[in-house]
Amino acid sequence: MKAIVKTRAAPGADIIDVQEPKITRGDQVKVRVLATSICGTDYHIYSWDRWSAGRVKPPNIMGHEFAGEIVEVGADVQSLKVGDYVSGESHWVCNHCKQCLMNERHVCANTKILGVDVNGCFAPYVVVPEGSAWKNDRAIPPHLACIQDPLGNAVHATLAGEIVGRTVAVLGCGPIGIFAVAVAKAAGASHVYATDTRDYRLELAQQLGATKTINVTREDLEAEIAEVTSGGGVDVVLEMSGAPIAIRQAMKIARRGGRVSLMGIPSQPVELDMAEDMIFKGLDIKCIVGRKLYETWDTMRSLLASGRLDVAPAVTHRLAFEDYEHGMALMRDGLCGKVVFELG
């Protein structure tokens, strides 16, 4: 089969012929991929940044967000069968470390990530553990079913504390940020303020329910939030960008006793005024990693099924598998929401 492969320790990727994957353990399922989407992590690997160079070992099939149909099951698989329509949980956990045994599998000490540590899903077929295949409602089309892994990040970050009736600021409107806007509104937030450096992304945030958008290259974020909150600050800040300045501002614009969910990954150490901006304000700081397995998935399924959560506008491009370079260029330029490759 043909797959998008990180073939060498350098920028770029190639479509090459590889062996079709086989089930090698009784707890695995083989999935025919119908749709798969690009994550920021995939772009980091494609562009070969410092993190990728220290983690990924080429050659490796890229990709970790997918939806598809099961075509084969291992001898020990109990909850899934051939023909089931599933999405993938990209974090493969060990189920025996302390974190897994304490139902904290999202921080499993032995996590392997699809498309990062093992061959991924930018291919017609992928083999995954039974526990990493989430059964879908057939009413959800593949181009939306495949984005549940990153949508789960937004659900986890947003619902890590009370949201009903709260004012929320989302800092960074990449795909997970705009998902967070939609989740906050669906969950009953009173106002959602979205920030970014690109107008394109802010327009997407508005489509997904943002009350007000702020382009931080032209507007003073702290002044704008002070104005709309009468100087008190917002109840909840969802920091999705990882930009050091945004992380510092997250602490400043949160009200006293407010919550800050940190999900964006900074590329360098960040200096914070912990005394004035965090401790003395009594902030509730939540550090968000992936999705809670499988509480977040269940919550996400309920939100989607209810019709309250509509993330369709976030999928801005549906491309052929062969157009992966165009998809990566859209990611590089910030001119997209979610980019989906369709194989089915």
N, C-alpha and C positions, 0 to 999 in steps of 0.2 A: 504494500500500500504506500501511498505518498503521504508525507507528513511535513509539517513545518518544524525544522530542526535547528537548534543552536549547534552548528557543526564545529565551531572553533572559538577560541578565547579572544574574540574581537567583535567589534560592532557588526550587526547584521544577522541574518538567518537565511536558510535555504530550504526550498521544497525538494526533498530527495526521496528515493525509494527506501523503505525500511521493512523489516519483517512485521507482519501482522501479529499483534500481541496474543499470547496464549494464557489461559488460566493455569497457574502453577501451584495454587493452594486451594483447599476445599472451601475456604470462606470468601472466595472471589467471584465476581460477576464480570462478564464481558458485555460491553455496551456499544451499540452502533450509534455514533455521534450524529445528531440531527442539527445541532447548532452549538457554537462555542464562541465566547466573547473575549475581547482583549481586556486584561487588567493592567493597572499601572505597573505591577510587578513584571508582567510580560514585557512591557516597554523598557523597564530597567534592564532586563536580561538582553533584550534586542540591542539596546544602545551600549550595553556592557559597561555599566558604571562600577564604582569601587565595590559596592555591596555584592553585585553579581559575580565579579571576578573572585571574591573570597568565598562564594557559596556554591555556584553552579559548576558542574564538571562536564564540559562538552565531550562527546556529542550527547544531546538530550532533547527529546521531543518537548516542545514548549506547550504552554496552555494549561489552565486548571479550572476554567468555568465552562460547564457543558450541560446539555440536556440530550437525552437519547433513549433508545429502546434496548432492553436487555435481550441478547441473542443467545447467551449461554450462562449457565450457573454452575458453580462448584458443588461438590458432593455434600458439603456441610452447610450450604446456604439454606436458611429456613423461612425467611420472611419475604423473599422475592422469587419471581419466576420469569421464564422466558416470555417476552411480550410486554413486561411492565415498563412504564414510561417514567424515567427517573432523571433527577439532577444530581450533580456531584458536590459533595463536601470535600474541599481540597485538602483539609488537614487530616492526615492519616495518623491516628493515635494508637498508643500501645495497649491501653486498657488494663495495665498492671502497675504503673507507677503510682506514687502517692496521690498525685493530682487526679488521675483517672479514677482511682478508687474512692476519692472524695467528691466525685461528680463535678470535677473541675477540668474536664477533658480539653477545654479550649486552651489550657495552658499545660498540656501534657509535656512532660520532660523529654519525651522521645519522638515528638512530632516530626513526620515527614510530609513534605508538601508536593502535591502533584504538579508536574511541570517544572519543579525547582530541584527537588532531591531525587525524584523518580520520573520516568517518562510520562509526558502529559497527554492532553486531549486535543491538540491541534492536529487531528488525524481522523480518519473514518472510524476507527475503533480504539477503545481504551479499556483496560482491565483495572478494576478497583475493588477494594474490600467491600463486602456486603454492607458494613456499617457506614460506608461513605457514599452510598447510593440512596437518595431520598425520593420516595415514591410521590409522583406528581398527580394532580388532577388533570385529566385530558383536556379540560377547558382552557388550560394555560398553554398558549402556543409556544413552540420551541424557542423562538427568538426572545421570549420573556422568561421562560422556564430556565434558560441557561444563565440568567443574570442573578439568580437567587443567592449564590455564594457572596458576591459583594453587597447585594441588598441586605443580606443577613448582618453584615458589618454595621450598616446604617441602623438596622433595627436594634442591634445590641447596644450601640453607642447612644442612641436616642432614648431607649427605654431602660437605661441603667438607673433611672430614678424617676420620680413623678414628672409627668408631662402635661396632664390635663389642666387647662387653664393657665399654663405657664407661658412666659415670654421666652423665646429661644433665639439665640444667634448661632448661625452656622458659618464657620470661618473656613473658606475653601470650597468652591463649587465644582470640583471634579465630579466624576460619576457617583462616588459614595457620598459626597456632600449634597448633591442634588437629591439623591435617594433620601438622605436624612431630612431634607426639607419636606418631602412628601410624607415620610413616616411621622414627623412631628405634627403636621397638619391632620393626618389621619387619626392620630392618637389624641387629638383635642387641644393642641397648643393654641393659645389665644392669638399670638403674633409670632411670625418667624422672619428674622432679619438675616439675609444671606449676603456674604461678602466674597469677592474674588478680584483678580487683576484683569480679567477679560470680560468684556460685555457679552460675548457669545454665551459664556457659561451662566452669566447672571440672567440672561433672557430665558435659558432653560430652567433656572431656579424659579423664575416667576411663573413659568408654565406649570411647574410642579407645586405651586402654592405659596411661594414667598410673599409676605406682606410688603416688604421693602427690600430693595437690593442696594448694595453699597460697593462701588468700585474703589478699592483702597488706593489706586494710583492717582485718583482725583479728589477723593473725599477723606475727611478725617474720621476714622472709624469711632474713636473714643468720643468725639464730639457728637457724632450722629446718634450713637447709642444713648449718650447722656440726654440728648434732646428728646428722644422718643420715650424715655423711661423717667423723665423728670429728675434726672441725676442719680437715680437709684441703681441702675444697672439691670441687666436681664437675669431672669431666674436660672436659665440653663445656657451654657455655651458648649457647642460641639465643635472642637478644633479638629479639622479634617485636612489641613494643608501641610502641616509639618514645618512651616516656615517659622524660624525663630521669633521674628517680630510678631507673628500672629499668636504664637504660644504665650508670649508676654502680654499681649493685648487681651487674650482670653481671660487671664487672671484679673486684669484691670476692669473689664466691662461686666464681669459677673457681679451681681449684687452681694452684699454681705450675707453669708449663709447659703449662697447659691451653689450650683453644681457646675463643674467643668468636666466634660468627657474628652479625654485626649486620645485621638486615634491617628492623626497625621504623624508620619515618621520623619523627624529631623535628620538631616545629613551630617550634623555636627552637634557637639554639646551645646546646650542652651543655658544661658545665665538668667536666673530669675530672682526677683526681690521677694523671697519667700516670707519674710517677716511681715512686710506691709501689704503685699498683694495676695497672700495666701493664708498664713497662719492667723494674723489678726483679723482677717475677714471671715475666718471660720469656713473656708470653702470645702466642699465635698469633691475631692478629686477622684475621678474614675479613669483608670488606664485600661483601654479597650484593645483586646487581642481577638481578632477573628469573630467567630460566632459561638455562643454557648451550644454545646452538643448535648441534646438536640432541642433544648428549650427554645432557642431562637428560631430554629426551623419551624417548629410547631406554631409559634406566634406569627411568623411570617406567612405561613400557609393560611392561618385564620384571617389575617389582614387582607390578603389577596382575595380569598374566597368571599369575604364580606362585601367587596366592591368599594370599600372606603379607601383602599390604597391603590392608586392607578399610577404605575411608573412607566407606562408605554411611551410618553414623550421623551423619556431619558434615552431610549434607543434611537439614536439619530442616524445610524448608518447600518445597513444590512448588505454585506458584501459577499462576493464569491470567495471561496477558500483561497484561490490563486491570487487574490488582490491584497494579500497580507501586508505588502510593503506600503500600499496606499493607506491601509488601516493604521499602520505604525506612524506614518507621516501625519495623519490626523491627530493622533495622540501627542506627537511631538509638538505640534503647533497649537494644541488646545482648542481645536475646532471641531469638537465632537462631544457627545455624551458617552453612551456605550456603543462600541463598534462590535457588531456580531457577524461572524462568518457562518453562512448557511450551507450545510452539507446534505440535508435530507431532501 
